[in-house]
Each structure stands twice: as C-alpha cells, then as structure tokens.
C-alpha cells in the first residue's frame, strides 16, 4: 500500500505540473517586456521589469540607435514594488530617429540591470517638399492603433483649427487630436492622432479647417 500511495502522490504532482497554466510559467520566467514593441516617433511605450529588490529605487535611461545613452524622464516610475517589479512609461520624442532603441533599467542597490529593445519606425511629419504642397502625414500607412503625425499650412496666423476624420465608408468621425494648438504665426498647424485599435481598414482622410479663414486641408492616409 505504501508503494501505491507513493506512486499516486507522484502521479498527482506530475499532473499538476503538466496542467499548470502557461501564463503562470511565463510570468515566473519573464524579466522584462515592452508594449508595443514598435511604434512611430511620438509613440508611448509601456515597460515592465522584474527581479529587483523589494521597494528598491530603479534608474532608467535609453540608448539611441547610434548607441548613445540619453537621459529621459519616465512616467509613473515609482521604483520596484514589494515583489521587485517596476512599471513605467516613456513617450519617445516626436523627432526620434528610426531604428532599434534600448530602455535600460538598473536597480540602485542590487545592481540588477535589464536592457529592453524596442523599435521606432517611420518619421515625424516630413517638411513640405515644395511651395505647392499644403499638407502631409507620417506615416502614410499604419496598422489600427498607429499614431499619425499631421502638418498643414495656409491658415491665418494664430488661427484656431478644427479637425476631424472621415472613415473609409465616408462617415465623419469626431476625434481628440494631440498637441493641436491651432496655427502658428506662419499659419502652420501640427498635430497627432492615434487611430482606434479597432479602426476599419482602408483609406481615411484627416480634415483640418481654419475656424476664421475657412481654409480646409484634406489629408489621406491608410490603415491596413
């Protein structure tokens, strides 16, 4: 009976290991992660790293694609929690160079260091190529959830500018643009818009209209 009991206990242990959720195993072995793993200039990335001392202070910086360290101001970084896990965000500059960047997180006391690679793809809205071009968007094609950078000129100096998008089916949709402060003294407006994660695929248009002048720019871009 003793052998039967021992065999039964061993079988139960093996079954428990076999049926353990994959997520639990992944969590126990994961040391760092970033979401999304790539994005355009101006994108906001979420980082997580584990293995630090409980409640330890954590310092972070980034290495540019050229390998140069760059000081940053992370968002919501309060050091490691009681389990040694640190979470924080960082928004890459609007003029960030494309390529593979590295987020480096180092425990002040433990010296534990994580290097988290991520990619910046595309460029900020390119300068207008000639005097006849009145608007531009970068990138011109992106997936649902992508952040697009827009530029338009020809408005009155310091004029308020209203924007909205038309979906691929032609329906106007109200949006909340980012960093739209109206036209500058030269009549130029710059802003960003992050498309919804469930955005319909196809050709969208961003419409920008000067509130006083009535000048309107229609900027086409693709969500694929």
N, CA, C and O of each residue as an XYZ file, in Angstrom:
896
protein
N       0.826     -1.209      0.000
C       0.000      0.000      0.000
C       0.862      1.262      0.000
O       0.525      2.269     -0.623
N       2.011      1.174      0.734
C       2.877      2.335      0.807
C       3.378      2.704     -0.588
O       3.447      3.886     -0.926
N       3.733      1.687     -1.412
C       4.231      1.958     -2.753
C       3.135      2.557     -3.626
O       3.382      3.443     -4.443
N       1.915      2.051     -3.432
C       0.789      2.583     -4.216
C       0.559      4.048     -3.871
O       0.340      4.873     -4.757
N       0.609      4.372     -2.571
C       0.393      5.756     -2.138
C       1.482      6.661     -2.693
O       1.202      7.763     -3.165
N       2.732      6.192     -2.636
C       3.843      6.999     -3.148
C       3.691      7.236     -4.645
O       3.904      8.348     -5.127
N       3.321      6.184     -5.380
C       3.135      6.313     -6.823
C       2.009      7.279     -7.146
O       2.106      8.065     -8.089
N       0.923      7.217     -6.350
C      -0.234      8.099     -6.577
C       0.146      9.548     -6.357
O      -0.227     10.419     -7.143
N       0.898      9.816     -5.275
C       1.314     11.195     -4.988
C       2.203     11.720     -6.107
O       2.073     12.866     -6.535
N       3.116     10.856     -6.576
C       3.994     11.270     -7.668
C       3.221     11.576     -8.932
O       3.539     12.535     -9.634
N       2.205     10.772     -9.235
C       1.385     10.994    -10.425
C       0.632     12.309    -10.324
O       0.536     13.058    -11.297
N       0.095     12.586     -9.134
C      -0.642     13.847     -8.934
C       0.286     15.034     -9.150
O      -0.096     16.024     -9.774
N       1.512     14.931     -8.630
C       2.467     16.027     -8.791
C       2.795     16.258    -10.258
O       2.875     17.402    -10.706
N       2.986     15.173    -11.008
C       3.280     15.307    -12.429
C       2.117     15.926    -13.185
O       2.315     16.764    -14.065
N       0.896     15.510    -12.838
C      -0.282     16.087    -13.490
C      -0.402     17.567    -13.179
O      -0.745     18.364    -14.052
N      -0.120     17.935    -11.939
C      -0.208     19.346    -11.559
C       0.775     20.177    -12.369
O       0.448     21.281    -12.805
N       1.985     19.650    -12.573
C       2.970     20.375    -13.369
C       2.536     20.472    -14.821
O       2.700     21.514    -15.457
N       1.980     19.381    -15.346
C       1.573     19.366    -16.756
C       0.413     20.303    -17.016
O       0.303     20.884    -18.096
N      -0.465     20.452    -16.010
C      -1.663     21.264    -16.196
C      -1.477     22.692    -15.731
O      -2.414     23.486    -15.807
N      -0.283     23.044    -15.249
C      -0.051     24.424    -14.809
C      -0.245     25.360    -15.987
O       0.237     25.071    -17.082
N      -0.947     26.489    -15.788
C      -1.196     27.402    -16.897
C       0.100     27.945    -17.470
O       1.040     28.233    -16.729
N       0.152     28.088    -18.815
C       1.354     28.606    -19.473
C       1.651     30.020    -19.035
O       2.810     30.422    -18.932
N       0.585     30.781    -18.775
C       0.784     32.156    -18.354
C       1.544     32.252    -17.053
O       2.377     33.143    -16.881
N       1.263     31.334    -16.126
C       1.949     31.365    -14.841
C       3.424     31.086    -15.027
O       4.262     31.725    -14.390
N       3.759     30.128    -15.900
C       5.157     29.815    -16.153
C       5.844     30.995    -16.813
O       6.963     31.360    -16.452
N       5.156     31.593    -17.796
C       5.754     32.732    -18.491
C       6.007     33.872    -17.527
O       7.029     34.554    -17.610
N       5.066     34.077    -16.606
C       5.211     35.177    -15.671
C       6.398     34.954    -14.747
O       7.118     35.898    -14.418
N       6.609     33.689    -14.319
C       7.680     33.418    -13.375
C       9.042     33.540    -14.035
O      10.031     33.809    -13.353
N       9.118     33.348    -15.351
C      10.402     33.408    -16.032
C      10.636     34.748    -16.717
O      11.763     35.045    -17.114
N       9.603     35.556    -16.863
C       9.745     36.831    -17.545
C      10.545     37.799    -16.689
O      10.314     37.899    -15.485
N      11.488     38.513    -17.301
C      12.260     39.503    -16.574
C      11.994     40.921    -17.057
O      12.192     41.875    -16.304
N      11.548     41.074    -18.298
C      11.252     42.414    -18.799
C      10.382     42.318    -20.041
O      10.327     41.278    -20.699
N       9.698     43.423    -20.355
C       8.837     43.448    -21.536
C       8.524     44.895    -21.882
O       8.673     45.790    -21.051
N       8.086     45.114    -23.121
C       7.665     46.431    -23.582
C       6.463     46.258    -24.488
O       6.388     45.303    -25.260
N       5.514     47.193    -24.391
C       4.312     47.191    -25.223
C       4.015     48.618    -25.680
O       3.937     49.520    -24.846
N       3.846     48.846    -26.995
C       4.095     47.916    -28.093
C       5.591     47.714    -28.293
O       6.395     48.448    -27.718
N       5.968     46.746    -29.085
C       7.391     46.507    -29.328
C       7.937     47.442    -30.403
O       9.151     47.568    -30.559
N       7.044     48.098    -31.145
C       7.473     49.096    -32.121
C       6.395     50.151    -32.267
O       5.217     49.890    -32.027
N       6.810     51.346    -32.664
C       5.863     52.434    -32.841
C       6.536     53.605    -33.528
O       7.762     53.636    -33.638
N       5.750     54.577    -33.997
C       6.311     55.731    -34.697
C       6.880     56.747    -33.716
O       6.635     56.630    -32.515
N       7.634     57.743    -34.189
C       8.064     58.829    -33.313
C       6.858     59.443    -32.610
O       5.806     59.637    -33.220
N       7.017     59.745    -31.334
C       5.913     60.277    -30.544
C       5.087     59.215    -29.867
O       4.183     59.544    -29.099
N       5.369     57.928    -30.128
C       4.598     56.842    -29.514
C       4.927     56.725    -28.026
O       6.012     57.102    -27.584
N       3.969     56.198    -27.266
C       4.147     55.983    -25.821
C       4.302     54.485    -25.583
O       3.448     53.690    -25.974
N       5.393     54.117    -24.940
C       5.702     52.717    -24.678
C       5.543     52.413    -23.190
O       5.865     53.241    -22.338
N       5.044     51.220    -22.892
C       4.883     50.757    -21.508
C       5.932     49.682    -21.230
O       6.078     48.736    -22.004
N       6.659     49.831    -20.124
C       7.739     48.912    -19.776
C       7.464     48.237    -18.438
O       6.812     48.800    -17.558
N       7.979     47.014    -18.308
C       7.909     46.281    -17.043
C       9.198     45.498    -16.900
O       9.717     44.959    -17.878
N       9.717     45.434    -15.680
C      10.912     44.634    -15.401
C      10.790     44.071    -13.996
O      10.281     44.740    -13.096
N      11.256     42.843    -13.806
C      11.158     42.178    -12.508
C      12.549     41.780    -12.023
O      13.536     41.912    -12.746
N      12.606     41.287    -10.779
C      13.857     40.772    -10.240
C      14.638     41.750     -9.398
O      15.729     41.424     -8.930
N      14.100     42.958     -9.192
C      14.775     43.926     -8.332
C      14.522     43.587     -6.864
O      13.694     42.733     -6.550
N      15.239     44.260     -5.975
C      14.938     44.118     -4.554
C      13.568     44.713     -4.263
O      13.108     45.607     -4.974
N      12.928     44.222     -3.230
C      11.625     44.768     -2.844
C      11.760     46.252     -2.520
O      12.630     46.652     -1.748
N      10.890     47.061     -3.119
C      10.815     48.511     -2.865
C      12.110     49.243     -3.206
O      12.379     50.317     -2.667
N      12.899     48.672     -4.087
C      14.173     49.289     -4.477
C      13.947     50.430     -5.462
O      13.037     50.373     -6.288
N      14.775     51.460     -5.371
C      14.753     52.517     -6.373
C      15.364     51.989     -7.673
O      16.326     51.221     -7.660
N      14.783     52.420     -8.788
C      15.224     51.948    -10.103
C      15.515     53.158    -10.982
O      14.686     54.058    -11.110
N      16.691     53.171    -11.583
C      17.046     54.227    -12.523
C      16.911     53.739    -13.951
O      17.218     52.584    -14.246
N      16.455     54.610    -14.840
C      16.281     54.220    -16.242
C      16.880     55.269    -17.172
O      16.941     56.452    -16.838
N      17.315     54.821    -18.329
C      17.752     55.693    -19.409
C      17.584     54.925    -20.715
O      17.280     53.732    -20.696
N      17.779     55.593    -21.840
C      17.684     54.904    -23.128
C      18.995     55.037    -23.886
O      19.750     55.992    -23.703
N      19.241     54.064    -24.732
C      20.328     54.125    -25.705
C      19.709     54.325    -27.078
O      18.817     53.573    -27.470
N      20.167     55.323    -27.807
C      19.645     55.605    -29.137
C      20.118     54.543    -30.127
O      20.987     53.738    -29.792
N      19.559     54.524    -31.349
C      20.032     53.560    -32.350
C      21.526     53.696    -32.653
O      22.157     52.747    -33.118
N      22.089     54.881    -32.387
C      23.522     55.085    -32.603
C      24.348     54.602    -31.426
O      25.576     54.675    -31.454
N      23.669     54.099    -30.373
C      24.373     53.581    -29.213
C      24.697     54.615    -28.157
O      25.422     54.320    -27.207
N      24.171     55.829    -28.306
C      24.460     56.892    -27.346
C      23.437     56.874    -26.214
O      22.234     56.843    -26.475
N      23.900     56.893    -24.945
C      22.957     56.954    -23.828
C      22.269     58.314    -23.782
O      22.881     59.339    -24.083
N      21.004     58.316    -23.408
C      20.217     59.545    -23.368
C      19.379     59.570    -22.102
O      18.629     58.633    -21.828
N      19.506     60.635    -21.334
C      18.706     60.780    -20.122
C      17.252     61.028    -20.494
O      16.970     61.729    -21.465
N      16.334     60.460    -19.732
C      14.907     60.617    -20.000
C      14.163     60.905    -18.700
O      14.707     60.747    -17.607
N      12.929     61.324    -18.840
C      12.031     61.484    -17.694
C      10.912     60.465    -17.843
O       9.957     60.709    -18.580
N      11.009     59.320    -17.156
C       9.974     58.288    -17.288
C       8.686     58.726    -16.605
O       8.698     59.575    -15.714
N       7.591     58.142    -17.029
C       6.291     58.421    -16.424
C       5.906     57.275    -15.486
O       6.053     56.100    -15.824
N       5.419     57.638    -14.321
C       4.848     56.693    -13.347
C       5.854     55.646    -12.870
O       5.476     54.521    -12.543
N       7.121     56.013    -12.831
C       8.132     55.101    -12.289
C       8.309     55.405    -10.808
O       8.870     56.435    -10.434
N       7.825     54.500     -9.977
C       7.901     54.681     -8.527
C       8.839     53.666     -7.884
O       8.689     53.339     -6.706
N       9.802     53.169     -8.650
C      10.695     52.142     -8.144
C      10.026     50.782     -8.190
O       8.927     50.636     -8.725
N      10.702     49.781     -7.622
C      10.146     48.428     -7.591
C       9.094     48.315     -6.495
O       9.169     49.006     -5.479
N       8.111     47.439     -6.706
C       7.116     47.204     -5.664
C       7.636     46.142     -4.690
O       8.811     45.775     -4.725
N       6.759     45.663     -3.837
C       7.171     44.680     -2.840
C       7.632     43.364     -3.427
O       8.316     42.586     -2.761
N       7.258     43.109     -4.681
C       7.679     41.877     -5.351
C       8.890     42.093     -6.252
O       9.303     41.185     -6.974
N       9.455     43.297     -6.208
C      10.620     43.571     -7.047
C      10.294     43.884     -8.490
O      11.149     43.753     -9.366
N       9.055     44.299     -8.746
C       8.614     44.608    -10.110
C       8.483     46.113    -10.288
O       7.943     46.807     -9.426
N       8.984     46.614    -11.420
C       8.872     48.033    -11.749
C       8.100     48.194    -13.053
O       8.308     47.447    -14.009
N       7.204     49.182    -13.077
C       6.418     49.507    -14.271
C       6.570     50.993    -14.553
O       6.594     51.800    -13.624
N       6.670     51.357    -15.808
C       6.763     52.765    -16.165
C       6.453     52.951    -17.650
O       6.339     51.983    -18.402
N       6.320     54.214    -18.053
C       6.029     54.577    -19.440
C       7.070     55.581    -19.927
O       7.690     56.295    -19.139
N       7.242     55.615    -21.230
C       8.076     56.660    -21.826
C       7.541     56.991    -23.206
O       7.262     56.098    -24.006
N       7.399     58.292    -23.481
C       6.963     58.768    -24.788
C       8.184     59.225    -25.569
O       8.887     60.143    -25.148
N       8.437     58.590    -26.698
C       9.620     58.947    -27.481
C       9.418     60.325    -28.102
O       8.283     60.710    -28.380
N      10.491     61.070    -28.322
C      10.349     62.397    -28.917
C       9.714     62.331    -30.307
O       9.828     61.327    -31.009
N       9.051     63.408    -30.684
C       8.406     63.460    -31.999
C       9.426     63.413    -33.132
O       9.092     63.048    -34.259
N      10.682     63.786    -32.828
C      11.722     63.751    -33.859
C      12.696     62.598    -33.635
O      13.833     62.641    -34.106
N      12.250     61.567    -32.916
C      13.124     60.432    -32.605
C      13.615     59.742    -33.875
O      12.862     59.565    -34.833
N      14.880     59.361    -33.864
C      15.454     58.648    -35.008
C      14.851     57.256    -35.122
O      14.606     56.600    -34.110
N      14.613     56.806    -36.338
C      14.132     55.454    -36.543
C      15.227     54.438    -36.273
O      16.409     54.728    -36.462
N      14.841     53.253    -35.833
C      15.808     52.203    -35.554
C      15.515     51.515    -34.236
O      14.465     51.730    -33.632
N      16.448     50.686    -33.794
C      16.285     49.944    -32.544
C      16.847     50.741    -31.376
O      18.036     51.058    -31.339
N      15.983     51.056    -30.429
C      16.360     51.732    -29.193
C      16.453     50.692    -28.080
O      15.963     49.571    -28.219
N      17.084     51.078    -26.981
C      17.149     50.220    -25.799
C      16.749     51.020    -24.568
O      17.271     52.107    -24.318
N      15.817     50.467    -23.808
C      15.491     51.018    -22.489
C      16.308     50.230    -21.465
O      16.236     49.002    -21.420
N      17.078     50.934    -20.650
C      17.902     50.286    -19.636
C      17.346     50.643    -18.258
O      17.148     51.817    -17.946
N      17.096     49.625    -17.440
C      16.599     49.819    -16.072
C      17.586     49.152    -15.118
O      17.940     47.987    -15.301
N      18.028     49.889    -14.100
C      19.043     49.370    -13.178
C      18.617     49.610    -11.736
O      18.263     50.727    -11.358
N      18.656     48.556    -10.941
C      18.369     48.680     -9.518
C      19.495     49.415     -8.808
O      20.661     49.046     -8.944
N      19.152     50.456     -8.050
C      20.171     51.297     -7.418
C      20.997     50.508     -6.409
O      22.215     50.676     -6.344
N      20.353     49.655     -5.625
C      21.059     48.890     -4.593
C      21.544     47.536     -5.104
O      22.680     47.144     -4.834
N      20.705     46.830     -5.828
C      21.038     45.466     -6.255
C      21.988     45.430     -7.443
O      22.723     44.459     -7.625
N      21.973     46.489     -8.257
C      22.771     46.495     -9.478
C      22.172     45.658    -10.589
O      22.760     45.541    -11.664
N      20.996     45.068    -10.340
C      20.326     44.275    -11.377
C      19.945     45.193    -12.533
O      19.379     46.267    -12.327
N      20.258     44.763    -13.735
C      20.039     45.606    -14.904
C      19.309     44.839    -15.999
O      19.630     43.688    -16.295
N      18.324     45.500    -16.592
C      17.583     44.939    -17.721
C      17.754     45.856    -18.922
O      17.685     47.078    -18.789
N      17.972     45.277    -20.081
C      18.060     46.021    -21.335
C      16.899     45.567    -22.214
O      16.823     44.402    -22.604
N      15.995     46.498    -22.520
C      14.752     46.169    -23.218
C      14.758     46.847    -24.591
O      14.597     48.065    -24.664
N      14.938     46.095    -25.676
C      14.953     46.714    -27.008
C      13.540     46.994    -27.524
O      12.603     46.251    -27.233
N      13.404     48.065    -28.286
C      12.150     48.377    -28.969
C      12.504     49.177    -30.213
O      13.584     49.759    -30.302
N      11.589     49.200    -31.165
C      11.870     49.843    -32.453
C      11.002     51.074    -32.658
O       9.798     51.061    -32.400
N      11.637     52.127    -33.123
C      10.923     53.321    -33.571
C      10.932     53.283    -35.091
O      11.993     53.274    -35.715
N       9.749     53.260    -35.680
C       9.626     53.128    -37.132
C       8.921     54.343    -37.703
O       8.048     54.924    -37.058
N       9.299     54.723    -38.908
C       8.700     55.883    -39.540
C       9.357     57.154    -39.057
O      10.304     57.117    -38.271
N       8.864     58.256    -39.518
C       9.422     59.561    -39.181
C       8.298     60.490    -38.778
O       7.137     60.235    -39.098
N       8.630     61.577    -38.073
C       7.604     62.587    -37.827
C       7.155     63.199    -39.147
O       7.789     62.991    -40.181
N       6.076     63.944    -39.111
C       5.559     64.520    -40.354
C       6.665     65.265    -41.078
O       7.279     66.177    -40.524
N       6.914     64.877    -42.308
C       8.035     65.430    -43.063
C       7.763     66.882    -43.433
O       6.609     67.279    -43.592
N       8.823     67.674    -43.570
C       8.622     69.046    -44.046
C       7.969     69.028    -45.421
O       8.152     68.086    -46.193
N       7.216     70.063    -45.718
C       6.570     70.131    -47.022
C       7.645     70.260    -48.093
O       8.560     71.075    -47.974
N       7.525     69.450    -49.139
C       8.609     69.331    -50.110
C       8.718     70.523    -51.052
O       9.800     70.809    -51.564
N       7.616     71.217    -51.285
C       7.686     72.381    -52.168
C       6.578     73.347    -51.795
O       5.750     73.066    -50.928
N       6.577     74.491    -52.467
C       5.634     75.549    -52.110
C       4.206     75.207    -52.481
O       3.278     75.848    -51.987
N       3.998     74.204    -53.344
C       2.638     73.856    -53.737
C       2.015     72.833    -52.799
O       0.798     72.646    -52.811
N       2.836     72.164    -51.981
C       2.301     71.170    -51.053
C       1.767     71.881    -49.819
O       2.452     72.716    -49.230
N       0.550     71.548    -49.435
C      -0.087     72.262    -48.330
C      -0.321     71.401    -47.102
O      -0.749     71.912    -46.068
N      -0.044     70.085    -47.194
C      -0.272     69.216    -46.038
C       0.532     67.933    -46.197
O       0.992     67.604    -47.291
N       0.696     67.214    -45.090
C       1.425     65.953    -45.132
C       1.059     65.126    -43.910
O       0.536     65.647    -42.925
N       1.346     63.810    -43.989
C       1.115     62.896    -42.871
C       2.235     61.865    -42.853
O       2.688     61.407    -43.902
N       2.678     61.501    -41.643
C       3.700     60.465    -41.469
C       3.335     59.606    -40.265
O       3.057     60.148    -39.196
N       3.328     58.275    -40.407
C       3.470     57.538    -41.662
C       2.210     57.680    -42.500
O       1.161     58.060    -41.980
N       2.299     57.386    -43.770
C       1.108     57.454    -44.629
C       0.294     56.172    -44.560
O      -0.864     56.141    -44.974
N       0.907     55.108    -44.031
C       0.240     53.816    -43.870
C       0.600     53.255    -42.502
O       1.763     53.299    -42.100
N      -0.392     52.725    -41.781
C      -0.122     52.138    -40.480
C      -1.228     51.176    -40.077
O      -2.296     51.169    -40.688
N      -0.983     50.366    -39.057
C      -1.992     49.419    -38.583
C      -2.992     50.106    -37.663
O      -2.743     51.233    -37.236
N      -4.118     49.465    -37.341
C      -5.012     50.009    -36.321
C      -4.228     50.262    -35.031
O      -3.413     49.438    -34.616
N      -4.486     51.407    -34.408
C      -3.762     51.771    -33.194
C      -2.521     52.600    -33.449
O      -1.878     53.055    -32.504
N      -2.167     52.809    -34.732
C      -0.971     53.584    -35.065
C      -1.196     55.059    -34.759
O      -2.324     55.550    -34.790
N      -0.106     55.753    -34.463
C      -0.144     57.195    -34.202
C       0.397     57.911    -35.440
O       1.501     57.625    -35.901
N      -0.394     58.841    -35.967
C      -0.032     59.565    -37.178
C       0.290     61.020    -36.836
O      -0.338     61.624    -35.967
N       1.283     61.567    -37.540
C       1.666     62.971    -37.363
C       1.226     63.758    -38.595
O       1.500     63.352    -39.725
N       0.544     64.886    -38.377
C      -0.002     65.687    -39.471
C       0.577     67.097    -39.450
O       0.929     67.626    -38.396
N       0.666     67.689    -40.630
C       1.061     69.088    -40.773
C       0.237     69.691    -41.902
O      -0.020     69.039    -42.914
N      -0.174     70.944    -41.721
C      -0.913     71.653    -42.769
C      -0.566     73.133    -42.675
O      -0.341     73.656    -41.584
N      -0.525     73.806    -43.823
C      -0.194     75.225    -43.858
C      -1.287     75.994    -44.596
O      -2.223     75.412    -45.145
N      -1.138     77.336    -44.591
C      -2.059     78.190    -45.330
C      -3.164     78.796    -44.499
O      -4.022     79.494    -45.038
N      -3.169     78.549    -43.193
C      -4.172     79.145    -42.314
C      -3.763     80.575    -41.957
O      -2.640     80.996    -42.233
N      -4.674     81.302    -41.349
C      -4.323     82.614    -40.825
C      -3.342     82.463    -39.666
O      -3.324     81.434    -38.991
N      -2.544     83.472    -39.443
C      -1.606     83.438    -38.324
C      -2.362     83.282    -37.011
O      -3.303     84.024    -36.732
N      -1.939     82.307    -36.208
C      -2.501     82.059    -34.868
C      -3.991     81.732    -34.889
O      -4.688     81.935    -33.895
N      -4.473     81.233    -36.011
C      -5.884     80.891    -36.150
C      -6.202     79.571    -35.452
O      -5.365     78.669    -35.410
N      -7.409     79.459    -34.907
C      -7.879     78.180    -34.379
C      -8.180     77.249    -35.547
O      -8.716     77.670    -36.572
N      -7.827     75.982    -35.375
C      -8.021     74.991    -36.433
C      -8.813     73.817    -35.872
O      -8.452     73.253    -34.840
N      -9.894     73.453    -36.556
C     -10.690     72.296    -36.165
C     -10.354     71.106    -37.045
O     -10.109     71.265    -38.241
N     -10.343     69.921    -36.464
C     -10.018     68.719    -37.244
C     -11.024     67.609    -36.958
O     -11.609     67.548    -35.877
N     -11.213     66.745    -37.932
C     -11.994     65.519    -37.774
C     -11.498     64.529    -38.827
O     -10.705     64.885    -39.698
N     -11.965     63.298    -38.740
C     -11.586     62.305    -39.754
C     -12.836     61.772    -40.433
O     -13.928     61.760    -39.865
N     -12.637     61.332    -41.663
C     -13.663     60.596    -42.393
C     -13.209     59.147    -42.495
O     -12.079     58.877    -42.901
N     -14.073     58.226    -42.132
C     -13.746     56.804    -42.165
C     -13.713     56.310    -43.613
O     -14.126     57.039    -44.514
N     -13.232     55.090    -43.856
C     -13.223     54.559    -45.225
C     -14.602     54.514    -45.872
O     -14.711     54.522    -47.098
N     -15.655     54.466    -45.059
C     -17.013     54.461    -45.620
C     -17.534     55.873    -45.857
O     -18.671     56.049    -46.294
N     -16.699     56.894    -45.567
C     -17.081     58.275    -45.830
C     -17.798     58.972    -44.699
O     -18.239     60.110    -44.856
N     -17.926     58.308    -43.551
C     -18.634     58.910    -42.420
C     -17.691     59.791    -41.603
O     -16.602     59.350    -41.238
N     -18.094     61.036    -41.308
C     -17.254     61.886    -40.460
C     -17.235     61.365    -39.024
O     -18.241     60.861    -38.525
N     -16.097     61.490    -38.375
C     -15.939     60.988    -37.011
C     -15.204     62.032    -36.184
O     -14.119     62.478    -36.555
N     -15.799     62.418    -35.065
C     -15.148     63.374    -34.167
C     -13.951     62.711    -33.497
O     -14.001     61.531    -33.152
N     -12.877     63.471    -33.314
C     -11.666     62.938    -32.691
C     -11.122     63.934    -31.675
O     -11.535     65.093    -31.633
N     -10.199     63.464    -30.867
C      -9.459     64.328    -29.949
C      -8.010     64.337    -30.405
O      -7.265     63.409    -30.090
N      -7.588     65.371    -31.145
C      -6.205     65.400    -31.627
C      -5.243     65.676    -30.477
O      -5.623     66.229    -29.445
N      -4.003     65.282    -30.676
C      -2.968     65.528    -29.678
C      -2.079     66.687    -30.138
O      -1.692     66.767    -31.304
N      -1.767     67.575    -29.204
C      -0.809     68.663    -29.424
C      -1.236     69.611    -30.538
O      -0.388     70.198    -31.210
N      -2.535     69.766    -30.740
C      -3.026     70.733    -31.719
C      -3.291     72.046    -30.993
O      -4.224     72.150    -30.197
N      -2.472     73.033    -31.272
C      -2.601     74.336    -30.615
C      -2.995     75.418    -31.606
O      -2.705     76.597    -31.402
N      -3.665     75.004    -32.695
C      -4.020     75.954    -33.727
C      -2.831     76.244    -34.622
O      -1.789     75.598    -34.513
N      -2.990     77.221    -35.512
C      -1.898     77.589    -36.414
C      -0.894     78.468    -35.680
O      -1.250     79.198    -34.754
N       0.366     78.387    -36.104
C       1.372     79.263    -35.513
C       1.380     80.601    -36.241
O       0.477     80.888    -37.028
N       2.387     81.414    -35.983
C       2.438     82.736    -36.599
C       2.597     82.710    -38.101
O       2.329     83.703    -38.778
N       3.035     81.567    -38.631
C       3.188     81.425    -40.081
C       2.007     80.707    -40.723
O       2.036     80.406    -41.917
N       0.961     80.428    -39.932
C      -0.214     79.749    -40.481
C      -0.046     78.253    -40.623
O      -0.759     77.615    -41.398
N       0.901     77.680    -39.871
C       1.147     76.234    -39.929
C       0.597     75.563    -38.679
O       0.758     76.065    -37.567
N      -0.061     74.411    -38.879
C      -0.593     73.627    -37.758
C       0.023     72.233    -37.782
O       0.148     71.615    -38.839
N       0.403     71.752    -36.612
C       0.948     70.395    -36.445
C       0.156     69.688    -35.359
O      -0.207     70.300    -34.354
N      -0.116     68.399    -35.554
C      -0.835     67.639    -34.538
C      -0.661     66.148    -34.788
O      -0.136     65.728    -35.819
N      -1.117     65.359    -33.815
C      -1.048     63.899    -33.891
C      -2.446     63.324    -33.667
O      -3.309     63.953    -33.055
N      -2.639     62.125    -34.174
C      -3.866     61.379    -33.868
C      -3.538     59.900    -33.825
O      -2.881     59.372    -34.722
N      -4.001     59.231    -32.769
C      -3.824     57.792    -32.629
C      -5.110     57.103    -33.050
O      -6.157     57.315    -32.438
N      -5.042     56.287    -34.078
C      -6.237     55.605    -34.576
C      -6.701     54.557    -33.571
O      -5.882     54.015    -32.830
N      -8.000     54.261    -33.531
C      -8.508     53.248    -32.595
C      -7.928     51.868    -32.895
O      -7.564     51.562    -34.031
N      -7.852     51.052    -31.863
C      -7.349     49.687    -32.042
C      -8.251     48.862    -32.961
O      -7.802     47.895    -33.577
N      -9.536     49.254    -33.051
C     -10.478     48.528    -33.906
C     -10.823     49.321    -35.167
O     -11.875     49.114    -35.770
N      -9.927     50.227    -35.558
C     -10.188     51.069    -36.727
C     -10.386     50.222    -37.980
O      -9.667     49.250    -38.210
N     -11.369     50.607    -38.783
C     -11.614     49.905    -40.047
C     -10.428     50.089    -40.986
O      -9.815     51.156    -41.022
N     -10.115     49.066    -41.729
C      -9.005     49.138    -42.670
C      -9.465     49.789    -43.972
O     -10.580     49.561    -44.440
N      -8.588     50.594    -44.538
C      -8.918     51.285    -45.767
C      -8.345     52.689    -45.767
O      -7.471     53.014    -44.963
N      -8.847     53.526    -46.682
C      -8.358     54.900    -46.815
C      -9.172     55.839    -45.935
O     -10.387     55.960    -46.096
N      -8.497     56.497    -45.009
C      -9.085     57.505    -44.140
C      -8.652     58.885    -44.636
O      -7.661     59.014    -45.354
N      -9.403     59.907    -44.245
C      -8.965     61.275    -44.514
C      -9.047     62.087    -43.234
O     -10.024     62.015    -42.489
N      -8.000     62.859    -42.998
C      -7.989     63.828    -41.905
C      -8.344     65.181    -42.508
O      -7.720     65.608    -43.480
N      -9.328     65.852    -41.949
C      -9.756     67.155    -42.449
C      -9.406     68.212    -41.410
O      -9.753     68.078    -40.237
N      -8.720     69.258    -41.844
C      -8.365     70.383    -40.974
C      -8.936     71.657    -41.583
O      -8.707     71.945    -42.758
N      -9.676     72.416    -40.785
C     -10.318     73.635    -41.301
C     -10.030     74.814    -40.378
O     -10.199     74.732    -39.161
N      -9.591     75.908    -40.986
C      -9.386     77.136    -40.223
C     -10.722     77.716    -39.799
O     -11.611     77.909    -40.628
N     -10.867     77.995    -38.514
C     -12.154     78.452    -37.987
C     -12.544     79.806    -38.567
O     -13.722     80.035    -38.839
N     -11.584     80.707    -38.762
C     -11.894     82.040    -39.290
C     -11.754     82.109    -40.807
O     -12.610     82.681    -41.481
N     -10.702     81.541    -41.340
C     -10.422     81.662    -42.777
C     -11.255     80.718    -43.627
O     -11.521     81.005    -44.794
N     -11.671     79.590    -43.049
C     -12.371     78.582    -43.830
C     -11.450     77.744    -44.699
O     -11.911     76.876    -45.441
N     -10.141     78.002    -44.611
C      -9.178     77.195    -45.373
C      -9.264     75.747    -44.894
O      -9.253     75.480    -43.693
N      -9.349     74.824    -45.840
C      -9.527     73.415    -45.488
C      -8.470     72.555    -46.176
O      -8.183     72.722    -47.361
N      -7.903     71.635    -45.407
C      -6.937     70.675    -45.937
C      -7.466     69.266    -45.691
O      -7.909     68.948    -44.587
N      -7.419     68.427    -46.719
C      -7.867     67.037    -46.621
C      -6.646     66.145    -46.849
O      -6.034     66.175    -47.916
N      -6.304     65.357    -45.839
C      -5.064     64.578    -45.852
C      -5.424     63.094    -45.814
O      -6.022     62.622    -44.847
N      -5.065     62.370    -46.849
C      -5.392     60.941    -46.933
C      -4.297     60.087    -46.305
O      -3.112     60.404    -46.407
N      -4.710     58.996    -45.652
C      -3.764     58.026    -45.107
C      -4.453     56.667    -45.051
O      -5.679     56.573    -45.104
N      -3.643     55.622    -44.945
C      -4.163     54.255    -44.998
C      -4.014     53.555    -43.651
O      -2.994     53.686    -42.975
N      -5.050     52.812    -43.278
C      -4.959     51.888    -42.152
C      -5.096     50.486    -42.728
O      -6.101     50.151    -43.356
N      -4.070     49.674    -42.502
C      -4.050     48.328    -43.096
C      -3.892     47.269    -42.020
O      -3.854     46.077    -42.327
